[in-house]
Amino acid sequence: MSSKRRGGAGTPPKLTDEDKQQLNKELLPVMDNVQVYKDTFDLLVFVYRSMSALNREYRFTLGEEMKRTLQSLLTSIYEAKKHPEPRSPLLVEALHWVYEAKVLYRVMDELGLLKSSKCAFYIHYLATISKQLTAWYKYEARKEKDHQDKTVPAGGS
């Protein structure tokens, strides 16, 4: 009797590219037009692909920490987009994750773990993500302030 399993309930079906696209559309439709989410996702995929080149000591410390940080950033962006007002606290959290990713990048760069082409990619995406989140935060904070000003009765507090 063979211990190998074939087919059955435990084997997931093979997905075609069309099936994968459909699943992606169903899972994250709210994020289709959010460029900062797309940029963060691209950076996360890049990190997953490039961290395997690190030696074992750094792959399971700095590499894993960078992955977790970018996953948290991605989740924060998703929550900020999905969440009703106020969004600025969620965007502050996202900016915190950007800062942490920048620190981790700087450590990896100082240790000489990244090739110059990878450095350019990180710098570009981290700067772009930071600018987009900062602009979004300023927009949301201004909108929240305007809303508060309208709800305060005239002539008093």
C-alpha positions in Angstrom: 0.0 0.0 0.0 1.5 3.4 -1.0 1.5 6.3 1.4 1.4 8.8 -1.4 -2.0 10.5 -1.9 -3.4 11.2 -5.3 -6.3 13.5 -6.0 -9.1 13.5 -3.5 -10.3 16.2 -1.2 -6.8 17.2 0.1 -5.4 18.2 -3.3 -6.1 21.7 -4.4 -7.2 22.1 -8.0 -4.8 23.5 -10.6 -5.6 27.2 -11.3 -5.3 28.7 -14.7 -4.1 32.2 -15.2 -7.7 33.3 -15.8 -8.8 31.7 -12.5 -5.9 33.5 -10.7 -7.0 36.9 -12.2 -10.6 36.3 -11.2 -9.5 35.4 -7.6 -7.4 38.6 -7.5 -10.3 40.7 -8.7 -12.7 39.2 -6.1 -10.2 39.4 -3.2 -9.0 43.0 -3.6 -11.4 45.0 -5.8 -11.1 48.1 -3.6 -7.4 48.3 -4.3 -7.5 48.3 -8.1 -7.0 52.1 -8.3 -4.7 52.7 -5.3 -1.2 53.3 -6.7 0.5 53.3 -3.3 -0.9 49.8 -2.7 0.4 48.6 -6.0 3.8 50.1 -5.4 4.0 48.5 -2.0 2.9 45.2 -3.4 5.6 45.4 -6.1 8.2 46.1 -3.5 7.0 43.2 -1.3 7.3 40.8 -4.2 10.7 42.2 -5.1 11.8 41.6 -1.5 10.5 38.0 -1.5 12.5 37.3 -4.6 15.7 39.1 -3.6 16.0 38.0 0.0 16.8 34.4 -1.0 20.1 35.7 -2.3 21.2 36.8 1.2 23.3 34.4 3.3 21.4 32.4 5.9 22.2 34.6 8.9 20.7 37.7 7.3 17.9 36.0 5.3 16.3 34.8 8.5 16.8 38.0 10.5 16.8 41.2 8.4 15.1 39.6 5.4 12.2 38.2 7.4 11.9 41.5 9.3 11.7 43.4 6.0 9.0 41.0 4.7 6.9 41.4 7.9 7.3 45.2 7.8 6.2 45.5 4.2 3.3 43.1 4.9 2.2 45.3 7.8 2.5 48.4 5.5 0.4 46.7 2.9 -2.2 45.8 5.5 -2.2 49.4 6.9 -2.8 50.8 3.4 -5.6 48.4 2.7 -7.3 49.2 6.1 -6.9 53.0 5.5 -8.6 52.7 2.1 -11.3 50.4 3.3 -12.0 52.1 6.6 -14.5 54.9 6.8 -13.5 58.3 8.3 -11.2 59.1 10.0 -8.3 57.6 8.1 -5.4 59.7 9.3 -4.5 57.4 12.3 -4.3 54.5 9.9 -2.1 56.5 7.6 0.2 57.5 10.5 0.6 53.8 11.2 1.4 53.2 7.5 4.0 55.9 7.6 5.5 54.2 10.7 5.9 51.0 8.6 7.6 53.0 5.8 10.1 54.5 8.3 10.8 51.0 9.7 11.4 49.7 6.1 13.8 52.6 5.4 15.7 51.7 8.6 15.9 48.1 7.6 17.0 49.0 4.1 19.7 51.3 5.5 21.0 48.5 7.8 21.2 46.1 4.8 22.9 48.7 2.7 25.5 49.5 5.4 26.2 45.8 5.8 26.8 45.6 2.0 24.0 43.0 1.5 22.4 44.7 -1.5 23.7 45.1 -5.0 23.6 48.7 -6.4 20.7 47.8 -8.8 18.7 46.5 -5.9 19.6 49.7 -3.9 18.2 51.8 -6.7 14.9 49.8 -6.7 14.5 50.1 -2.9 15.3 53.8 -2.9 12.9 54.5 -5.7 10.0 52.5 -4.2 10.4 53.6 -0.6 10.6 57.3 -1.7 7.5 56.9 -3.9 5.5 55.1 -1.3 6.5 57.6 1.4 5.5 60.6 -0.8 2.2 59.0 -1.7 1.3 58.2 1.9 2.3 61.6 3.1 0.2 63.4 0.5 -2.8 61.1 1.3 -2.3 61.7 5.0 -2.2 65.5 4.5 -5.4 65.3 2.4 -7.2 63.2 5.0 -6.1 65.4 7.9 -7.2 68.6 6.1 -10.5 66.9 5.2 -11.0 65.8 8.9 -10.1 69.3 10.1 -12.6 70.9 7.7 -15.3 68.5 8.9 -14.6 69.4 12.5 -14.8 73.1 11.7 -18.2 72.6 10.1 -19.6 70.6 13.1 -18.5 73.1 15.8 -21.4 75.6 16.4 -20.7 79.2 15.6 -19.7 81.4 18.5 -18.7 78.7 20.9 -17.1 75.4 21.6 
